[in-house]
Amino acid sequence: MPNPLSELNTEYLRNIEWLLTDVDDTLTWQGKLPPDTLIALAELEQVGVKVVAVTGACAGWCDQMAKMWPLHGIIGENGAFWMRKDQHGFSSTFARPAQQMRKEQQALCESISGILAEYSDVELSQDQSFRFCDVAVNIAQDRPPVATSTTMEILNRILSLNVESNPVNATLSSIHINAWIGNHSKRSSGETYIKQFNHGDLPNLDHVTYVGDSLNDEGMFEWLPMTFGVKNIRPLLDSLKHQPSYLTSEYGGFGFAQLASLIVQAKKYNNASA
């Protein structure tokens, strides 16, 4: 069982250089971005913490977030690409050739649409047309949640697909079933992103952390030595072989802001005493 934030060693917080974070129901809450989250992101940036959003969100949303939010960058569609805006402009990098991903996505979309035709109340996400690589099934975004039994049935049917001789990856977020073809993931693209902007090397992993809320964050919890879950992940803990190290006492973006405040305080204290 994860520990409460009150048991966290302040020295660890001072050493954080990279903070990777999920978006939906981790930075947001109940479909909105709390002001507390935006303030927390800005304060983390001011004390030198490089925050990278790592999300299943579509390319269209990621473009907006990378350009408008105080982030170092954003990894989208569960690792398919990353986007960054800096003093040199805006750039997008793909984990695999973009044209190949779009071709595979079209075939996968047809297969998943065939499955969903058997479920009268389940559809693709409304932002599907803004996706570069994955296919998202809407299970809880701006709609009553789909029954867990139905969600798991659809997930397992998607996982059994073979599209153009390729196995299909699929995972659950708090709002979508995300499916894609290819070996990229939140973890693999997170590693590649950090290396790209850290002189080609990974830093000491004690200087990297992650915040998440859902089953699709398990790979990140497994990878890094110290990670965090916001309070709303609690009902899912028994389903996670690899759990976060600590839990916030607040939900979603409010929990993220709670953690960010502790990091900022630790960084400021460290700078003042240096």
C-alpha positions as CSV (number, residue, x, y, z in Angstrom):
1,M,0.0,0.0,0.0
2,P,1.4,3.4,-0.9
3,N,2.5,5.8,1.9
4,P,0.9,9.2,2.6
5,L,2.8,12.3,1.6
6,S,3.4,13.1,5.3
7,E,5.9,10.3,5.4
8,L,7.9,11.6,2.4
9,N,11.6,12.4,2.8
10,T,12.1,16.1,2.0
11,E,15.6,15.4,0.7
12,Y,14.0,13.4,-2.1
13,L,11.9,16.3,-3.1
14,R,14.9,18.6,-3.3
15,N,16.5,16.2,-5.8
16,I,13.6,16.1,-8.3
17,E,14.7,17.4,-11.7
18,W,12.1,15.8,-14.0
19,L,8.5,15.4,-13.1
20,L,6.5,13.3,-15.6
21,T,2.7,13.3,-15.1
22,D,-0.5,11.9,-16.5
23,V,-3.1,14.5,-17.5
24,D,-6.7,13.3,-17.3
25,D,-7.8,13.1,-13.6
26,T,-4.2,13.7,-12.5
27,L,-3.7,17.3,-13.7
28,T,-7.5,17.7,-14.3
29,W,-10.4,16.8,-12.1
30,Q,-14.0,16.0,-13.3
31,G,-13.2,17.2,-16.8
32,K,-11.7,20.6,-15.9
33,L,-8.3,22.0,-15.2
34,P,-8.3,23.5,-11.7
35,P,-6.6,26.9,-11.3
36,D,-4.5,25.2,-8.5
37,T,-3.0,22.9,-11.2
38,L,-2.0,25.7,-13.5
39,I,-0.4,27.7,-10.6
40,A,1.4,24.6,-9.5
41,L,2.9,24.0,-13.0
42,A,4.1,27.6,-13.2
43,E,5.7,27.4,-9.7
44,L,7.4,24.1,-10.5
45,E,8.8,25.7,-13.7
46,Q,10.1,28.7,-11.6
47,V,12.1,26.4,-9.3
48,G,13.7,24.5,-12.2
49,V,11.6,21.3,-12.3
50,K,11.1,20.1,-15.8
51,V,7.4,18.9,-16.0
52,V,6.5,16.6,-18.9
53,A,2.9,15.6,-19.4
54,V,2.7,11.9,-20.5
55,T,-0.8,11.2,-21.6
56,G,-3.2,9.2,-23.8
57,A,-4.7,12.5,-25.0
58,C,-5.0,13.2,-28.7
59,A,-2.5,15.2,-30.8
60,G,-5.0,18.1,-31.0
61,W,-5.1,18.5,-27.3
62,C,-1.4,17.9,-26.9
63,D,-0.7,20.7,-29.4
64,Q,-2.7,23.1,-27.3
65,M,-1.1,22.0,-24.0
66,A,2.4,22.2,-25.3
67,K,1.9,25.7,-26.6
68,M,-0.2,27.2,-23.8
69,W,0.7,25.4,-20.5
70,P,4.0,25.9,-18.5
71,L,5.4,22.5,-19.5
72,H,8.8,21.4,-20.7
73,G,7.0,19.3,-23.2
74,I,4.2,16.7,-23.7
75,I,4.2,13.0,-24.8
76,G,0.9,12.1,-26.4
77,E,-1.2,9.1,-27.3
78,N,0.6,6.9,-24.9
79,G,4.1,7.5,-26.4
80,A,3.3,7.9,-30.1
81,F,4.9,11.4,-30.3
82,W,6.1,14.3,-28.2
83,M,5.7,18.0,-28.7
84,R,7.7,21.0,-27.2
85,K,7.7,24.7,-27.5
86,D,10.8,26.7,-26.6
87,Q,12.6,29.9,-27.7
88,H,13.4,28.2,-31.0
89,G,9.8,27.5,-31.9
90,F,7.5,24.4,-31.8
91,S,8.5,20.9,-32.7
92,S,6.9,17.5,-33.0
93,T,8.8,14.2,-32.9
94,F,7.3,10.8,-33.7
95,A,8.2,7.5,-32.0
96,R,7.7,5.8,-35.4
97,P,7.2,7.0,-39.0
98,A,4.1,9.1,-38.9
99,Q,2.8,7.9,-42.3
100,Q,3.0,4.3,-41.1
101,M,1.2,5.0,-37.9
102,R,-1.6,6.7,-39.7
103,K,-2.1,3.8,-42.1
104,E,-2.2,1.3,-39.2
105,Q,-4.5,3.6,-37.3
106,Q,-7.0,3.6,-40.1
107,A,-7.1,-0.2,-40.3
108,L,-7.3,-0.5,-36.5
109,C,-10.1,2.0,-36.4
110,E,-12.1,-0.1,-38.8
111,S,-11.6,-3.2,-36.7
112,I,-12.6,-1.5,-33.5
113,S,-15.6,0.2,-35.1
114,G,-16.8,-3.3,-36.0
115,I,-16.6,-4.4,-32.4
116,L,-18.4,-1.3,-31.2
117,A,-21.3,-1.8,-33.6
118,E,-22.4,-4.6,-31.2
119,Y,-22.6,-2.1,-28.3
120,S,-25.4,0.5,-28.8
121,D,-24.2,2.9,-26.1
122,V,-20.4,2.8,-26.7
123,E,-18.6,4.9,-29.3
124,L,-15.2,6.2,-30.3
125,S,-14.0,9.3,-28.5
126,Q,-15.2,12.6,-29.9
127,D,-11.6,13.7,-30.5
128,Q,-10.7,10.6,-32.6
129,S,-10.3,12.7,-35.7
130,F,-7.5,14.7,-33.9
131,R,-5.5,11.6,-33.2
132,F,-2.2,10.7,-35.0
133,C,-1.8,7.1,-34.0
134,D,-4.2,5.5,-31.5
135,V,-7.9,4.7,-31.5
136,A,-9.8,5.8,-28.4
137,V,-13.0,4.3,-27.1
138,N,-15.0,6.7,-24.9
139,I,-15.9,5.0,-21.6
140,A,-16.3,8.0,-19.3
141,Q,-15.5,11.3,-21.1
142,D,-18.5,13.7,-20.9
143,R,-20.8,10.7,-20.5
144,P,-22.0,8.3,-17.8
145,P,-19.3,5.7,-17.2
146,V,-19.7,2.5,-19.2
147,A,-20.2,-0.5,-17.0
148,T,-17.0,-2.1,-15.9
149,S,-18.0,-5.5,-17.2
150,T,-18.7,-4.0,-20.7
151,T,-15.5,-2.0,-20.6
152,M,-13.4,-5.1,-19.8
153,E,-15.2,-7.1,-22.5
154,I,-14.4,-4.5,-25.2
155,L,-10.8,-4.2,-23.9
156,N,-10.2,-7.9,-24.2
157,R,-11.8,-8.1,-27.6
158,I,-9.5,-5.3,-28.8
159,L,-6.4,-7.0,-27.3
160,S,-7.3,-10.2,-29.3
161,L,-7.2,-8.3,-32.6
162,N,-4.5,-8.8,-35.2
163,V,-4.4,-5.9,-37.7
164,E,-2.3,-6.1,-40.8
165,S,-0.3,-8.9,-39.2
166,N,0.4,-6.7,-36.1
167,P,-0.7,-7.4,-32.5
168,V,-2.7,-4.6,-30.9
169,N,-1.8,-2.9,-27.7
170,A,-4.6,-1.5,-25.5
171,T,-4.9,0.0,-22.1
172,L,-7.4,1.8,-19.8
173,S,-7.3,5.4,-18.7
174,S,-9.9,7.0,-16.5
175,I,-11.9,8.0,-19.6
176,H,-10.8,5.9,-22.6
177,I,-9.7,2.6,-23.8
178,N,-6.7,3.5,-25.9
179,A,-5.5,1.0,-28.6
180,W,-2.5,1.2,-30.9
181,I,0.0,-0.7,-33.0
182,G,3.7,-0.5,-32.3
183,N,6.1,-0.9,-29.4
184,H,6.0,2.6,-28.1
185,S,4.6,3.3,-24.6
186,K,4.5,6.0,-21.9
187,R,7.7,4.5,-20.4
188,S,9.7,4.0,-23.6
189,S,8.9,7.5,-25.0
190,G,9.5,9.0,-21.5
191,E,13.0,7.6,-21.5
192,T,13.7,8.8,-25.0
193,Y,12.4,12.3,-24.3
194,I,14.5,12.7,-21.2
195,K,17.6,11.5,-23.0
196,Q,17.0,13.9,-25.9
197,F,16.9,16.9,-23.6
198,N,19.5,15.6,-21.1
199,H,22.6,15.5,-23.4
200,G,21.7,12.0,-24.6
201,D,21.8,10.3,-21.2
202,L,19.3,9.4,-18.5
203,P,19.9,11.2,-15.2
204,N,20.0,9.3,-12.0
205,L,16.4,7.9,-11.7
206,D,16.2,9.3,-8.2
207,H,15.9,12.7,-9.9
208,V,13.0,11.6,-12.0
209,T,9.4,11.0,-10.7
210,Y,5.9,10.3,-12.1
211,V,2.4,11.2,-11.0
212,G,-0.6,9.2,-12.2
213,D,-4.1,8.0,-11.5
214,S,-4.9,4.9,-13.6
215,L,-4.1,1.4,-14.9
216,N,-2.2,2.8,-17.9
217,D,0.3,4.4,-15.5
218,E,1.6,1.1,-14.1
219,G,4.6,0.9,-16.5
220,M,5.7,4.3,-15.1
221,F,5.2,3.1,-11.5
222,E,7.3,0.0,-12.3
223,W,10.1,2.0,-14.0
224,L,10.9,4.7,-11.5
225,P,12.1,4.2,-7.8
226,M,9.7,6.9,-6.4
227,T,6.3,7.7,-7.9
228,F,3.0,9.2,-6.8
229,G,-0.7,8.5,-7.2
230,V,-3.4,11.1,-6.7
231,K,-6.2,10.0,-4.3
232,N,-8.6,8.8,-7.0
233,I,-6.3,5.9,-7.9
234,R,-7.1,4.3,-4.6
235,P,-9.9,2.0,-5.9
236,L,-7.6,0.6,-8.5
237,L,-4.6,-0.3,-6.3
238,D,-5.6,-3.9,-5.9
239,S,-5.5,-4.2,-9.7
240,L,-1.9,-2.8,-9.9
241,K,1.0,-5.2,-9.5
242,H,3.3,-2.1,-9.4
243,Q,1.8,0.7,-7.3
244,P,2.9,4.3,-6.7
245,S,5.1,4.9,-3.7
246,Y,3.0,7.6,-2.2
247,L,-0.6,8.9,-2.4
248,T,-1.9,12.4,-2.2
249,S,-4.8,13.1,0.1
250,E,-6.6,15.2,-2.6
251,Y,-8.2,14.2,-5.9
252,G,-6.9,14.8,-9.4
253,G,-5.3,18.2,-10.1
254,F,-5.8,19.2,-6.4
255,G,-3.6,16.3,-5.4
256,F,-1.0,17.2,-8.0
257,A,-1.0,20.8,-6.6
258,Q,-0.6,19.3,-3.1
259,L,2.5,17.4,-4.2
260,A,3.9,20.3,-6.3
261,S,3.6,22.6,-3.2
262,L,5.9,20.3,-1.2
263,I,8.4,20.1,-4.0
264,V,8.5,23.9,-4.5
265,Q,8.9,24.4,-0.7
266,A,11.8,21.9,-0.6
267,K,13.5,23.5,-3.6
268,K,13.1,27.0,-2.2
269,Y,14.5,25.9,1.2
270,N,17.4,24.2,-0.4
271,N,18.2,27.3,-2.5
272,A,17.9,29.6,0.6
273,S,20.2,27.5,2.6
274,A,22.8,27.0,-0.1
